[in-house]
């Protein structure tokens, strides 16, 4: 008898004070004095593993957005979504205090060479015992390009074509060593059986790499691949490579349509549907009672900074929203910039709420507030109706959201049989494919 289907849960993280809900750092319960300390990230890792999350993944970008009003004053000055530390420095700290939690970082294929990427992520997989994941992005803004010797981003199609080659090259590098190549035989003096090591010899239009890697084969062979494809080309890329697809939809109907499309593309490429899990973003406020949850959500809303919301939306869409009011304008003026999934979500919000696009971009990300049962009801409904395979949860308040979710919501999901009670595997891929 096949095991009951269960959902993976992944935490959306930032190495800074704000993850996805604008102004959340202003909440009195959100610590600020520990941002640059190892203890902050070690405590986070323990909380996520206690709650049996599959992984935590750090969103990241290669610069500070200055799109809104042609300045970084509002985004930086008001505490926008930023990485104040390189996530690849933080993740080994989290690996050291956990045994099961997956560890993921966002890294761009546009601004990095395959050897750098394969070596960094492979090293993380080695020291974590097979728990690394890579959130693959092609980057979406010119301000990032200008930190890497470019005036503007390459066209989207070119970025994705390069990304395909980067992953092909990385996979070739990770396959340079056989699993049993390392011998460590003191008596014979054989350190590595070199007959089990080979060159990668990858040559494409955009990248070339010879190899072999300086690091041996990792416990997973390759990291788990995450991606957030939303445009037609992005969906094609996600269907080819991704094991976890991160998305953000305003309605269940939009989520169902997206998942159906991705899985159809996955099947067309000869992959099995269970090899690609679709995880929409879900922001929650948990309360022991509905009124407590509502009061917490209302307080959070009262701390919102309208200028920061607009500056954040401008960064996501790649266009200055102080002078744009329609989705058509936003897409036209963004040109080669912007994240298609974010623009889609804002258009979905406008349609679902009967408001204009200009009003939708001025709204912070919707918070679902309620009791553990109410939150579990919502998650189970989406899960069983085919809208998703699991969820990505940002912290509405760091780290309290994860602590409360682990104590109150996870037991309710476990009682319903749709979330693990214990980790079943040794590696992240094992746990995603066999959620226990």
SVG drawing of the C-alpha trace seen along z (x, -y; Angstrom):
<svg xmlns="http://www.w3.org/2000/svg" viewBox="-14 -60 66 62">
<polyline fill="none" stroke="black" stroke-width="0.4" points="0.0,0.0 1.5,-3.4 2.4,-5.8 0.0,-8.7 1.0,-11.9 2.6,-14.5 3.7,-18.0 7.2,-19.5 7.7,-22.7 10.5,-25.2 11.3,-28.4 11.9,-31.6 14.8,-33.4 16.9,-36.6 20.2,-37.3 18.9,-40.6 16.0,-42.1 13.1,-41.8 12.2,-38.6 9.1,-39.4 6.6,-41.4 7.6,-45.1 8.4,-46.7 8.3,-43.4 11.6,-44.4 9.7,-47.1 7.7,-44.6 8.9,-44.7 9.3,-41.0 11.7,-40.9 15.3,-40.9 17.8,-43.3 20.9,-43.1 21.9,-39.7 21.8,-40.1 25.6,-39.7 26.0,-36.9 26.2,-33.1 23.7,-32.5 20.8,-34.1 21.2,-31.6 21.9,-28.6 18.8,-29.3 16.8,-29.7 18.2,-26.3 17.2,-24.6 13.7,-26.0 13.2,-24.8 14.5,-21.4 12.3,-21.1 9.3,-21.9 10.5,-19.2 10.9,-21.7 12.5,-20.1 14.8,-23.1 15.5,-26.8 16.4,-28.8 17.9,-32.2 16.7,-34.6 19.5,-36.8 20.3,-39.5 23.5,-41.2 22.9,-44.7 20.6,-47.3 17.6,-48.3 17.5,-52.0 14.6,-51.7 12.0,-53.5 12.4,-57.3 15.9,-56.5 17.2,-56.2 17.9,-53.6 16.8,-56.0 13.4,-54.4 14.4,-50.8 17.6,-50.9 16.6,-53.6 13.3,-52.1 14.6,-48.5 13.8,-46.6 14.5,-43.0 18.3,-42.7 21.1,-40.3 23.4,-41.9 25.6,-38.8 26.4,-36.4 24.1,-33.4 26.8,-31.0 28.7,-32.1 25.6,-31.6 24.6,-28.1 27.6,-26.2 26.7,-27.6 23.2,-26.2 24.6,-22.9 26.7,-22.5 23.8,-22.5 21.4,-20.3 21.2,-16.8 18.3,-16.8 17.4,-20.4 18.1,-21.2 20.2,-24.3 19.7,-26.4 21.0,-29.6 20.1,-31.7 23.0,-32.0 22.9,-33.6 23.9,-31.8 24.2,-35.1 27.0,-36.4 28.9,-33.3 30.9,-30.7 30.0,-27.0 33.2,-25.9 32.7,-28.5 29.1,-27.5 29.7,-23.7 32.5,-24.0 30.7,-26.2 27.5,-24.3 29.3,-20.9 31.3,-21.9 28.2,-22.8 26.7,-19.4 29.8,-17.6 30.0,-19.3 26.3,-19.0 26.1,-15.3 24.0,-15.8 21.6,-18.6 22.5,-21.3 20.1,-22.9 20.6,-25.6 17.9,-28.2 18.9,-28.9 18.2,-32.5 19.1,-34.3 18.8,-37.7 16.3,-40.3 17.6,-43.9 20.1,-46.2 21.4,-47.4 22.7,-43.8 24.3,-43.7 26.2,-47.0 27.9,-45.2 29.3,-42.7 30.8,-44.8 27.7,-45.1 25.6,-48.2 22.4,-46.2 21.1,-42.6 21.4,-40.4 18.0,-39.6 15.9,-37.1 16.1,-34.4 19.9,-34.7 20.0,-34.5 18.0,-31.3 20.1,-29.8 23.2,-30.5 21.5,-29.1 20.8,-25.8 24.5,-25.6 25.7,-26.5 23.6,-23.7 24.8,-21.2 28.4,-22.2 27.8,-22.0 26.3,-18.5 29.3,-17.4 31.6,-18.8 29.7,-17.0 30.1,-13.8 33.9,-14.1 34.4,-11.8 32.9,-8.3 31.4,-7.7 34.2,-5.4 37.1,-7.3 38.5,-8.4 40.6,-5.5 42.7,-7.0 44.8,-3.8 47.8,-4.5 49.5,-1.2 49.5,-1.3 49.9,-5.1 46.9,-5.5 45.0,-8.6 42.6,-8.7 41.9,-6.1 42.5,-8.3 40.9,-5.8 37.7,-6.9 38.2,-10.6 37.7,-12.3 37.6,-15.6 34.3,-17.4 35.3,-18.8 32.1,-20.8 31.9,-23.4 28.9,-25.4 28.1,-28.7 28.3,-30.7 30.4,-28.6 33.3,-26.2 34.9,-24.2 37.5,-21.5 37.5,-20.1 37.9,-17.8 36.6,-19.3 38.9,-19.7 36.2,-18.2 35.0,-14.6 31.5,-13.4 29.0,-14.6 26.5,-12.6 23.6,-13.6 25.7,-13.5 24.4,-16.9 22.4,-19.4 18.6,-19.7 17.7,-22.3 15.1,-24.9 13.7,-27.5 10.9,-30.0 10.0,-30.0 7.0,-32.1 7.5,-33.4 7.1,-30.8 10.9,-30.5 11.2,-30.3 8.6,-27.5 10.4,-25.6 13.6,-25.9 11.9,-24.9 10.3,-21.9 13.7,-20.7 15.8,-21.2 13.8,-21.9 13.0,-19.5 11.3,-22.3 9.5,-25.1 8.8,-28.3 5.9,-30.4 3.5,-33.1 -0.1,-33.1 -3.0,-35.2 -5.7,-32.6 -6.1,-28.9 -7.4,-28.8 -4.2,-30.6 -2.1,-28.1 -3.9,-25.1 -3.4,-26.4 0.3,-27.0 0.9,-23.6 -1.0,-21.9 1.1,-23.7 4.5,-23.0 3.7,-19.3 2.6,-19.0 5.9,-20.5 7.7,-18.1 5.9,-15.1 6.7,-16.3 10.4,-16.2 10.1,-12.6 10.3,-13.4 8.0,-11.9 5.6,-14.4 6.8,-13.4 10.3,-14.6 9.1,-18.2 7.2,-19.7 5.3,-23.0 5.5,-25.2 3.6,-28.5 4.4,-31.1 2.2,-31.3 2.5,-34.1 0.8,-33.3 0.0,-34.9 -0.8,-32.3 -2.9,-32.9 -4.3,-30.7 -7.7,-32.2 -9.0,-33.9 -9.2,-37.2 -5.6,-37.0 -4.4,-36.2 -6.5,-39.1 -5.1,-41.6 -1.5,-40.5 -2.1,-40.9 -3.7,-44.3 -0.8,-45.4 1.6,-44.3 -0.4,-46.1 -0.3,-49.3 3.5,-49.2 3.6,-49.1 5.5,-51.9 3.7,-52.7 6.8,-54.0 8.7,-50.8 5.9,-48.8 6.1,-50.7 9.9,-50.6 9.8,-46.8 7.3,-46.3 9.3,-48.5 12.4,-46.3 10.4,-43.2 8.8,-44.5 11.9,-46.4 10.1,-49.6 9.6,-52.9 6.0,-52.5 5.9,-56.1 5.0,-56.9 3.3,-53.7 -0.3,-52.7 -1.1,-49.8 0.2,-46.3 0.7,-47.1 2.8,-50.2 4.8,-48.2 5.7,-45.5 6.5,-47.9 8.7,-50.2 10.5,-47.3 11.7,-46.1 14.3,-43.4 14.0,-43.8 11.6,-42.5 10.3,-39.1 7.3,-37.8 5.9,-35.9 5.7,-39.0 3.9,-41.0 1.5,-38.1 0.7,-37.9 0.0,-41.6 -2.3,-41.4 -4.0,-38.4 -4.5,-40.5 -6.1,-43.3 -8.5,-41.0 -9.4,-39.0 -10.1,-42.1 -11.6,-44.2 -9.0,-46.9 -6.6,-48.6 -3.1,-47.4 -1.9,-50.6 -3.7,-49.9 -2.5,-46.3 1.2,-47.2 0.6,-49.4 -0.6,-46.5 1.8,-44.5 1.8,-40.7 -1.4,-39.3 -1.3,-37.7 -3.4,-34.7 -4.2,-35.0 -6.0,-32.4 -5.9,-29.6 -3.7,-26.5 -6.9,-24.7 -7.8,-27.5 -4.3,-27.7 -4.1,-23.9 -7.6,-23.9 -6.3,-26.4 -3.1,-24.4 -4.9,-21.1 -7.5,-22.6 -4.8,-23.8 -2.8,-20.6 -5.7,-18.2 -7.2,-20.3 -4.1,-20.2 -3.0,-23.8 0.4,-22.7 2.6,-19.9 3.7,-21.9 4.5,-25.5 7.3,-28.0 6.7,-30.0 8.3,-33.4 8.6,-34.7 6.0,-37.4 8.0,-38.1 11.5,-36.6 12.0,-34.2 8.6,-34.0 6.6,-32.9 8.6,-29.6 8.6,-29.0 4.8,-29.5 4.2,-27.5 6.3,-24.6 4.6,-24.5 1.0,-25.1 0.4,-24.4 2.8,-21.5 1.0,-19.2 -2.3,-19.9 -0.8,-19.0 0.7,-15.8 -2.6,-14.8 -4.2,-15.0 -1.5,-12.8 -0.3,-15.4 3.1,-16.2 5.9,-14.1 6.4,-13.3 10.0,-12.4 12.6,-12.7 12.7,-9.5 15.9,-10.0 19.6,-11.0 19.8,-13.6 17.6,-16.5 16.6,-14.7 15.7,-11.6 13.4,-13.6 11.7,-15.4 11.0,-12.2 10.1,-10.3 8.4,-12.7 7.9,-10.0"/>
</svg>
